[in-house]
Structures are given as C-alpha cells and as structure tokens.
C-alpha cells in the first residue's frame, strides 16, 4: 500500500470537509473510477451508504462524477457494506461503492469499492483510478451521460439473502436475542433477519439520526448490549458496527465474545459437519488462545497482516474458506465474498441451534490469553516505530515475556494511531508492559 496516495487498507477515508473527503474530490473520484470502469463491462455501478449525515452530500458528489463519465448509477440508500457487495454481484454491476467510515465516529466518512465479483477492488484497478485522478476532469456528451435510479427493494433482497444462509431445517424459535445495530446501516435489516427466522428480538441503537452512528453502541462499545442481555435474560446478544461488516457477541452471562471466539465456534461446527475446507486465517492481532485451541482440533492456523483485505488474500492463497479478525471481521467464503456481520452471526446461531448448546457452552473450548491493546495518537510528522527508545522498551518487554507471550506494534490503517498490543499469561503484567511501551511511543511522538 506504500505507493498509494489516496487508497488505504479500506478505501479512501478521513474527516468530512477535509481533503480528501470533500465534495469536489469525491466528485472527481467518481469520475476517475467511472473512466477506468467504463473501459469494459456494464457501465453500471451501485452506490450505498451508512447512516452518517454526510452520506447525502458524498452520494450526490459521486453520482455527479459517475454520470459525467457516462456510468449509470443505481442508488441503494442505507445498506450494510456486505449487502452492497452482494447486490453488486446480483445486479451484474461493474462495481459497488460504499460511503462509510465503518466503526469511526459520524464526523468521519470514506469511500470504498467492490468489484463485479463482490470483492475488494484489485490493486491494479485502484492504481489506475489514482492515475486517472491526476488528469483533468471533463464530461461525456449530453446524450451519453449516466442515468441515476433508485433500487427500491434493495433491503428486502439482502434480507432474503441473509436468511438463505441459515439452514432451512432449523429455526431460531425459542431464542431471545438482543440486536445492537450501532444506529448504522443494519438498522432496518438485522432485526428483521433474526425476527423472520423465528427469534424474539430486542432492538438496540436502531434509530439513526445522522450523528449517533457508533456513539456508545455497536461492536465497538459493548457495555450497553452486555447489560441489556442480562437485564432481559436473553440467550445472547449480537452487536454490529456502523456499516455491518463486524460482529461482536455477548453470551447469556454478559460476557463479550469477540471475533476470535466467534470464528472458533464456527470452525468447530464446520469441522464436525465436514464443511471446513483447510484451516483458519487470523491476523497478527489474533489471540494466541485461538491458535492453541485450533491446534488441539487439528485445524491449521495462519496469520495475515491486520486488515480484512489481507485475511482475504491469505484465504485465497491457501484455498481456505474461513478467516477472521478479533475486531469482528469474519469471512466465510462458503457463504459470502466479504466480511459480513449478519451472516457471521447466523453461522454462530447455526452451531447453537444444531448442537442445542448455548453460546456460553460453545466458547468453552477456547481459553483466551489476556491481551491488552493501547492506542497512541500521533501526528504523522515522524515515525515513532523507528525511535530508539521505543525499540528499547519493546526489547525489554520481549525478554520478560520470552516463551510466555508476545508484543506487537503497528500503525492503524484507518486512523492516525499506533496500536500497542501485549499478550501474556497474567492480565496485570501485560497491562503494565503495554503502558510502559505506550509511554515510550508518546515520548517518541512528542
């Protein structure tokens, strides 16, 4: 990704109103993408968005850019990221465009693309779009301008697709589920999916107003749903993020089940059913407990760089089907072409209903090692990861944890953060070490 100027690990993202998330740049981005995509295919794209107030502005800018390039635009309205990937395939569109900053606050936004196959755009296409951005923007002749139209049944189509990924012989009848939609793109979809499959659904954060997306709710803020599951005596809780591609869960005790434990449940059930192809892909952030538990079952495990695109790359390289990030991105290529929070939840629910065991029982096969993550914000003017004092702090902690744990420092792909992760057998110990390294990073940033 080092030769990219605009595309990060998850598209183009930033603070609304600041370059590049401005109306003029986004219009030119639409035009540049349109010029590249117009070279072949249907000359049609789909645009969906989450519930951020800035989505209206950016949608209009993209629409103008694509139209100027002669590309027709199907408008999906609020739609989860994986739903846009699915509909891009079913409508035979040349690309699907998502207006979202995923788990970030409402004042951030971003643009990411899916190919005609419902996967992230290939690197060469992203580079071609960046090259086109360097050229002057023009406009096709009036008769060749792209037309825009609204796809009225988009939500219903995606709901039916989600339901089709739950075995028809099973039902969620008798389960009480708390569903937290993060006031995001799943607000009108996720509750209906689980309700129509038979569950009693208690909705949380399903009333977006443009500024409350991810605000103390969803997969990045689990306190509210943990409390709700216990108070309502629910069987479990399902928390999605603002664009619906992350899943975190809560068992009936209020315990938070992250992406590592959820993928363990899915892998264990798929293995028992003879449906697991190959092993499981995790990331550098995946808990060592997942690796050890999978090894006990004879399931291979491989780590990719952090980011769902890298999980996907390693899955395709190994010809495996199942991968996950501990943050809740879960990819199951038996069902979808990208990470999908609703589908991942249905995969876990399939294991629960099929075995008759609770989420609490199914997660017992894996023991999580204490893992502490400390985020340190930096300006970007210098690289604290190359500082001598940071290297010394990391070396000292690694020596203390030899054979018992590990240290990982990395830059976030979506925010100006250095992520300090320490993992080991004792929580107090790893907390102390993580804070020591974080302080060294802060000094290097000063």
C-alpha positions, 0 to 999 in steps of 0.5 A, a space after each residue: 500500500 506504500 505507493 498509494 496516495 489516496 487508497 488505504 487498507 479500506 478505501 479512501 477515508 478521513 474527516 468530512 470537509 477535509 481533503 480528501 473527503 470533500 465534495 469536489 474530490 469525491 466528485 472527481 473520484 467518481 469520475 476517475 473510477 467511472 473512466 477506468 470502469 467504463 473501459 469494459 463491462 456494464 457501465 453500471 455501478 451501485 452506490 450505498 451508504 451508512 447512516 452518517 449525515 454526510 452520506 447525502 452530500 458524498 452520494 450526490 458528489 459521486 453520482 455527479 462524477 459517475 454520470 459525467 463519465 457516462 456510468 449509470 448509477 443505481 442508488 441503494 440508500 442505507 445498506 450494510 457494506 456486505 449487502 452492497 457487495 452482494 447486490 453488486 454481484 446480483 445486479 451484474 454491476 461493474 462495481 459497488 461503492 460504499 460511503 462509510 467510515 465503518 466503526 469511526 465516529 459520524 464526523 468521519 466518512 470514506 469511500 470504498 469499492 467492490 468489484 463485479 465479483 463482490 470483492 475488494 477492488 484489485 490493486 491494479 484497478 485502484 492504481 489506475 483510478 489514482 492515475 486517472 485522478 491526476 488528469 483533468 476532469 471533463 464530461 461525456 456528451 449530453 446524450 451519453 451521460 449516466 442515468 441515476 435510479 433508485 433500487 427500491 427493494 434493495 433491503 428486502 433482497 439482502 434480507 432474503 439473502 441473509 436468511 438463505 444462509 441459515 439452514 432451512 431445517 432449523 429455526 431460531 424459535 425459542 431464542 431471545 436475542 438482543 440486536 445492537 445495530 450501532 444506529 448504522 446501516 443494519 438498522 432496518 435489516 438485522 432485526 428483521 433477519 433474526 425476527 423472520 427466522 423465528 427469534 424474539 428480538 430486542 432492538 438496540 441503537 436502531 434509530 439513526 439520526 445522522 450523528 449517533 452512528 457508533 456513539 456508545 453502541 455497536 461492536 465497538 462499545 459493548 457495555 450497553 448490549 452486555 447489560 441489556 442481555 442480562 437485564 432481559 435474560 436473553 440467550 445472547 446478544 449480537 452487536 454490529 458496527 456502523 456499516 455491518 461488516 463486524 460482529 461482536 457477541 455477548 453470551 447469556 452471562 454478559 460476557 463479550 465474545 469477540 471475533 476470535 471466539 466467534 470464528 472458533 465456534 464456527 470452525 468447530 461446527 464446520 469441522 464436525 459437519 465436514 464443511 471446513 475446507 483447510 484451516 483458519 486465517 487470523 491476523 497478527 492481532 489474533 489471540 494466541 488462545 485461538 491458535 492453541 485451541 485450533 491446534 488441539 482440533 487439528 485445524 491449521 492456523 495462519 496469520 495475515 497482516 491486520 486488515 480484512 483485505 489481507 485475511 482475504 488474500 491469505 484465504 485465497 492463497 491457501 484455498 481456505 474458506 474461513 478467516 477472521 479478525 478479533 475486531 469482528 471481521 469474519 469471512 466465510 467464503 462458503 457463504 459470502 465474498 466479504 466480511 459480513 456481520 449478519 451472516 457471521 452471526 447466523 453461522 454462530 446461531 447455526 452451531 447453537 441451534 444444531 448442537 442445542 448448546 448455548 453460546 456460553 457452552 460453545 466458547 468453552 473450548 477456547 481459553 483466551 490469553 489476556 491481551 491488552 491493546 493501547 492506542 497512541 495518537 500521533 501526528 504523522 510528522 515522524 515515525 515513532 516505530 523507528 525511535 530508539 527508545 521505543 525499540 528499547 522498551 519493546 526489547 525489554 518487554 520481549 525478554 520478560 515475556 520470552 516463551 510466555 507471550 508476545 508484543 506487537 506494534 503497528 500503525 492503524 490503517 484507518 486512523 492516525 494511531 499506533 496500536 500497542 498490543 501485549 499478550 501474556 499469561 497474567 492480565 496485570 503484567 501485560 497491562 503494565 508492559 503495554 503502558 510502559 511501551 505506550 509511554 515510550 511511543 508518546 515520548 517518541 511522538 512528542 
